[in-house]
Amino acid sequence: MSSTFCFLTGVLDVCTGLVLTPGRTTISDLTGAGWKALDARNDWETFSVNDMLMWRHSFAVSARFHKGTFARIDCLWNDGSIRKQDWSATEDDLVREKKTLVKLIMTEAQTACVSTSRGVDSFAFNWGTISVCADLRSLIVMLSIAYTE
């Protein structure tokens, strides 16, 4: 499934009629579009789809709701080398992949990081933040879009 993300507004248009945006997206929108319920605990509910094209790359995407309100999008990069290496990936592999994903965001958003570290790089926008994280415990590189509204 193809999608378009607008850095100006923080809106993810899934190109199937589903649009993920704070204040408008509901749980029934996702379940009606066939997204799979993953988890529900501590006032958080998560729904996902395994393959979405965004910025010409494949991601597994989760939409997260806090107390019924759409709050964030988590994207696991399917095209990255870490997914192919599995448990043999090293910390350097994770950091290298994080840097590759950060460069992709910098190019697509035409902006620079507001903070950077070995594990997380963050971008700030009027609507919220995008963080790219190299998680050493679970050996994944993830992009998180968090809304401040």
PLY file of the C-alpha trace (Angstrom):
ply
format ascii 1.0
element vertex 149
property float x
property float y
property float z
element edge 148
property int vertex1
property int vertex2
end_header
0.00 0.00 0.00
1.29 3.43 -0.92
1.26 6.54 1.27
2.20 10.20 1.35
3.49 12.03 4.43
3.23 15.83 4.65
5.99 17.35 6.79
4.14 20.68 6.93
1.04 19.21 8.62
2.15 15.80 9.97
-0.63 14.08 8.01
-0.08 10.57 6.65
-2.36 9.88 3.68
-2.49 6.13 3.18
-3.92 6.60 -0.34
-6.79 4.18 0.33
-9.10 6.84 1.70
-7.54 6.56 5.17
-5.80 9.67 6.49
-3.90 9.61 9.78
-4.12 13.03 11.42
-4.48 14.22 15.02
-7.97 15.23 16.06
-9.63 13.39 13.17
-8.45 9.78 12.96
-10.44 7.30 15.02
-9.98 3.67 15.94
-12.97 2.74 13.79
-11.25 4.40 10.80
-8.34 1.97 11.16
-10.37 -1.15 11.86
-12.63 -0.27 8.93
-9.53 -0.04 6.70
-8.41 -3.52 7.79
-5.63 -2.57 10.20
-4.85 -5.29 12.73
-5.30 -4.64 16.48
-1.98 -5.36 18.22
-2.13 -4.31 21.82
-4.32 -2.54 24.35
-3.00 -1.71 27.82
-2.34 1.24 30.12
-4.77 3.44 28.16
-2.86 2.79 24.88
-4.24 0.91 21.83
-2.14 -0.03 18.81
-3.20 -0.98 15.27
-0.86 -1.96 12.45
-0.30 -2.78 8.82
2.75 -4.79 7.71
3.71 -3.14 4.44
3.34 0.52 3.56
5.41 2.43 1.02
6.52 5.81 2.30
9.34 7.88 0.74
9.89 5.02 -1.75
10.67 2.55 1.07
8.70 -0.17 2.84
7.69 0.20 6.50
5.57 -1.77 8.94
3.37 0.97 10.43
1.59 1.17 13.78
-0.95 3.83 14.73
-1.15 4.39 18.47
-4.04 5.85 20.43
-3.89 7.12 24.02
-7.25 7.14 25.79
-8.97 6.88 22.41
-7.11 9.84 20.89
-4.72 9.37 17.96
-1.26 10.18 19.37
1.57 8.72 17.30
2.77 6.61 14.38
5.62 4.11 14.72
7.35 2.87 11.58
9.65 -0.14 11.44
11.86 0.09 8.38
11.36 -3.11 6.35
13.98 -2.20 3.71
16.84 -1.77 6.17
19.75 -4.17 6.42
19.02 -4.91 10.10
15.83 -6.77 9.18
17.90 -9.02 6.91
20.71 -9.59 9.43
18.37 -10.64 12.21
20.14 -11.28 15.55
23.66 -11.06 14.11
23.45 -7.24 13.82
25.94 -5.25 15.88
25.52 -1.90 17.61
27.50 -0.30 14.78
25.11 -1.85 12.24
22.15 -0.31 14.08
23.76 3.12 14.30
24.72 2.99 10.61
21.14 2.11 9.65
19.77 4.88 11.91
22.03 7.37 10.14
20.78 6.16 6.74
17.16 6.65 7.82
17.98 10.09 9.30
19.51 11.13 5.96
16.32 9.99 4.21
14.19 12.14 6.55
16.55 15.11 6.14
16.23 14.86 2.36
12.46 14.37 2.32
11.72 17.05 4.96
14.43 19.46 3.77
15.43 20.10 7.40
18.10 19.11 9.89
17.91 17.29 13.21
17.30 19.40 16.31
19.08 16.85 18.48
21.30 13.90 17.80
22.91 11.12 19.82
24.21 7.63 19.20
20.76 6.13 19.84
18.20 8.78 18.79
18.02 11.67 16.34
15.02 14.03 16.49
13.34 16.51 14.16
10.94 19.20 15.42
7.89 20.50 13.58
4.95 22.75 14.53
2.68 19.70 14.89
5.13 17.44 16.82
8.35 15.46 16.39
9.91 12.72 14.33
12.48 10.58 16.12
14.70 7.91 14.60
15.83 5.39 17.19
18.35 2.55 17.11
17.05 0.18 19.81
19.97 -1.96 20.96
17.85 -4.31 23.06
15.43 -5.37 20.35
17.84 -4.83 17.42
15.50 -2.58 15.43
15.66 0.85 13.89
12.36 2.68 14.22
10.95 6.00 13.17
8.34 7.54 15.49
6.01 10.40 14.59
4.57 11.94 17.79
1.92 14.65 17.84
1.83 17.41 20.45
-1.90 18.11 20.13
0 1
1 2
2 3
3 4
4 5
5 6
6 7
7 8
8 9
9 10
10 11
11 12
12 13
13 14
14 15
15 16
16 17
17 18
18 19
19 20
20 21
21 22
22 23
23 24
24 25
25 26
26 27
27 28
28 29
29 30
30 31
31 32
32 33
33 34
34 35
35 36
36 37
37 38
38 39
39 40
40 41
41 42
42 43
43 44
44 45
45 46
46 47
47 48
48 49
49 50
50 51
51 52
52 53
53 54
54 55
55 56
56 57
57 58
58 59
59 60
60 61
61 62
62 63
63 64
64 65
65 66
66 67
67 68
68 69
69 70
70 71
71 72
72 73
73 74
74 75
75 76
76 77
77 78
78 79
79 80
80 81
81 82
82 83
83 84
84 85
85 86
86 87
87 88
88 89
89 90
90 91
91 92
92 93
93 94
94 95
95 96
96 97
97 98
98 99
99 100
100 101
101 102
102 103
103 104
104 105
105 106
106 107
107 108
108 109
109 110
110 111
111 112
112 113
113 114
114 115
115 116
116 117
117 118
118 119
119 120
120 121
121 122
122 123
123 124
124 125
125 126
126 127
127 128
128 129
129 130
130 131
131 132
132 133
133 134
134 135
135 136
136 137
137 138
138 139
139 140
140 141
141 142
142 143
143 144
144 145
145 146
146 147
147 148
